[in-house]
């Protein structure tokens, strides 16, 4: 397996792959010499300046953690070579580009998976199990934190909220059919605060609160069902379930057991399993495109700013 992109995420991919049994890390690609040098400081593997060099060296599969605007071209090059592809979220810059990748992978007969790593968070897996068979009424997700040191050409909707759009679709098992976004840019060029409201085809109401203005990281998910109220902290991995509601206001509460696996390791192992078994990957290209297109819709349907009212001249 090879890794394309030696930034923060790509470096983590390389670290995990180098430790997985039955996997040989064939190399890491990055055009920047300093990034390649940094990788070799903690992972023993070849490095390459171009994707073509990695493909020529020989790989069965790649993970793509390059900037989003490169996802389409890099994915298509790897697929044409016959390599299985895990591409980090979002799958591409547009839904049309994402569908190009999907079509190419289908025609070539290779596995395509999208890296929505939050699905592999043990706390998220516990929440998913807790709501199995329940009638979901609402979903609320908060994902906030400080302004990121690495800046790209996207705002919080594509960078952060797309994680939670995917989780809403996965938790509910339903497509999002209504979008009501409220966005603003407080300190960044692009939106750095987003309050997003949704309705799914099954009637679930959901909202996402995300920003780059909070001085600390917070990741929480709250789900109300007909019989339960579930609160999960995705950072501390604590999940609490409230149930047995009584007319006098009393109820029962319990802490649910949560696993300890590293989400990225679980994600990469799921990718490898899909390759070896030929089964559908945990996050298909179609799922990746669906979440991306909802995020884009949030940006396209944002309300236009209303000009502040002008004061009337005082009458004599």
N, C-alpha and C positions, 0 to 999 in steps of 0.2 A: 504494500500500500504506500501511496505517496500523499504528501500534504502540499497544497498550493496556497501560499500566503503564510508569512511568518510574523504576523502581528500578534496581538494578545490571544485571539482565539486560535489561530493557526499554531502558535507555540504550544498551547494546551493540547491540541489534537496530536501534535508530534510527541509530546511527553507521554500521553496515554497510550498511543499506538506502539511506542517503543517498549511498553511494559506488558502488552497483551500477549498471552500465549498463542502460538500458532500464527503470529503476524510478524512479518519482517518490514520494518520501515525502510522503504526503498530510497527515500530522499525527500527533501523539503525544497520548494521553489519560492524564491523571492527575488525581485529585480535589484533590491538594495543589498550591497555587500555587507553593510553593518548589521542588517537583519539576519543574513545568512551566518555571519560570524557569531551573533548572539545565540542562535539555535545550537550551533556546535559546542557551545559552552556547557550545555546541559543534556544534549541528546547526541549519541554517537551514530551519525548517519551522514550520507552524502548530501550536498546542497547543490542547487542548480539555479541559474539566473533566469531560465525560461522554461515554460511548460513543455516545449518540444524536447528539451534535453532530458527531462524526467521521463517522458513517454518513450524516448529512444532507449533509455536505460532499462525499461521494462517494468510495467506495473499491472496488477490485476484490477486495482481499484484506487480511487483517489478521494480525498476530502478537500473541498474547495472553501477556503476561508479568505479569499481575496475580496477587495472592495466590491460592493454590489453591482456597480456598473460594468464589471468584468465578468460577472457570473455567466451570462449567456454565451459569450465567445469561448471562455475557458471550458465550460461544460460541454459545448458542442465539439470542441477539439478533442476532449478526453473520450467522449462517447464515440466519435468517429474512429478513435484508436481501439475501441472495444473495451474500454475501462468502465467498471461500475462507478457510480458517482454519488457521493453525499455532498450536497451543496448547502452551505449555511443559509439561514433565513436572512432576508427574504430571498426566495428562489431567483428573482431577477428584478429589474427595475419596473417592468410592466407585466401585466397578465399575458399579453401576446408573446413576449420573450419567454416567459415561463412555459407557455404551451409549445413553443418551438423546441425547448429542451425536452419536454415530455414526449413529443412526437418522435424526436431523434432517438431517445432511449428505447421507446417501444419498437421502432423499426430495427434497431441494432440488437435488441434482445438483451439489454443490460439493465441492472437494477438502478433505479433513481430514487433517492431518499432526500428529504429536506430536513435540515438541522434545526428543528424547533426543540432545543434541549430542555426547555422547562417541562415538557411532558414527562421527562425522565427524572424529575425531581421527586425523591421518595415521598415528600409531603403531598405533592400533586397526585401521585399514584394512590396514596391513602384516601384522599378526598374523592377521587374517581370511584374507588371501591365502596366508600361510604354512601354514595348517592346511587349506586347500582339499583335499578328497579324502582327508584323513587320518582315521584312527580315533582320536577324542579319548577320552582316559581320565580326565583330571581338569582342572579349571579353578580357579585360586586368584587372587582379586583383593583387593588392599589399597587402601583409600581413607580416609586419616586426615588430621587436621589440627587446628589450634587451634579453640577455640570461636568460632563466627561472630559478627561484629559485628551483623549483621542477624539478629534472632531472629524466628521465626514460631511457629505453634502445632503444629509437628511435630518429631519427633526425627530421629535419624540414619538410621533405616530409610527413611522417606519422603523425606527431604532428600537423602541420599547413596546409600544402598544400592540404591534403585530404578534408578539408573544401571547398576549392575553386574548386577542381576537381568536387565535388558534385554540387557546384553552376554552373559551366560551363555546366554540363550535364543538370541541371534543367532549366537554362536560355534558352538554345538552344533546349531542348527537343530532343537531339540527342546524340548518343554514341560517345565517343572519339575513333578514329581509328588510329591516328598517334601520336607518342610521341617522342619529342626531348629534353632530359634533359641535363642540365649543372649543375653539383653539385661540391661542394668543402667543405673541412673541414678546417676552418681558425683557430678556437680555441677549438672546441669540438672534441670528439673522432669520432662522426658520422657527417654526412653532416650538416652544419649550414648555408649554403648559397645554394639556389636552384633557377635557372632560367629555367622554364619549358615551352616548347612550344607544342601546340597540334593542331590537325585538327580533326574536328568532321565529322561524316558520312554525314552531311548536307553541309559540305564545310566551316564551320565557322573556322576562325583562332583564337586561344586563347593563352594567356600566363599568367603565374603566376610568380611573383617576391616575394620570401619569404626568410627571414633570421632571425638569432638571434643576429645580430651584430649592429642593429640600436638602439641608446640610448633612443628612444621614440617609442611608439606604433603607427602604421599607418595601417589603413584598408580601402582600396579604391577599387571601381569597376568602370570600364569605358566600355561602350558598344556602338559600332557604328552600326547603322542599315542603310538601304537604305535612310531613311527619317529623322533620328534623331541621336543625339549624347548625351548620357546620362552619367553623372558623379555622383557617389554616395560616400559619406563618411560614412562608416559603423559604425564609432565611434561617430561622432557628429550627425549622422542621417540627413544629408542634401543631397538632391538629386536635381540636376539641369538638365534640358532638353533643348537642343539646337535644333532648327528646322527651317523650312522655308528658307533654304539656297538659296541665289540669286547669279547670275553670277558676280555681283560686289563685292562679298565677304561678304555682309551683311547677317544677320540671326536674328531670334528671340530667346529669352531665357526666361525661367521661372523656378521658384523654385517650386517643387512639394510638396504637403502636405504629411507628414510622421507621422504615429501613434506613440504612446508612450508606448505600452505594453512591459513588460519585456520578452525578447525572451524565456527564460527558462520556464516562466509561460505559455506562449502561446504553447510551445512545449508539456509540460506536460498535458495541457488541451486538446490538439489534440490527445494525447495518450489515455486519458480517454474517449474522444468522440468515438474513434475507438473501444475501448473495449465495450462501452455501446451500440453502434449501429451495431457492427459487420461489419463495413465498412473497407475498406483498409486503413492502417495507412498512414500518410503524407509521411513518408520515409520508404519504405518497406525494408525487409532484402535483396532483390535482388538489390535494389538501393545502399544499403550499401556495398554489395560485389563488385558491379561494380566499385564504386569509390575506394575501397581498392585495387582492382586488377590493376587499372590504376596507383595508387601510387606505388605499388610494381614493376610494369613494368618500372616506372621511375628510380627506384633503380637498377633494373637488366640490363637496357640498357644504363647506364651511359657510356660515352666515357672513354676509358682507358687513363690515364695520359701519355702525351708524354714527354720523357726525354729531358732535356734541351740540346741543341747542344754543343758539346765539342769544345773549341777553337783549331784551327789548329796551329801547331808549325810554328813560323816565319821562312821563308827561308833565307839562308845566301846570 
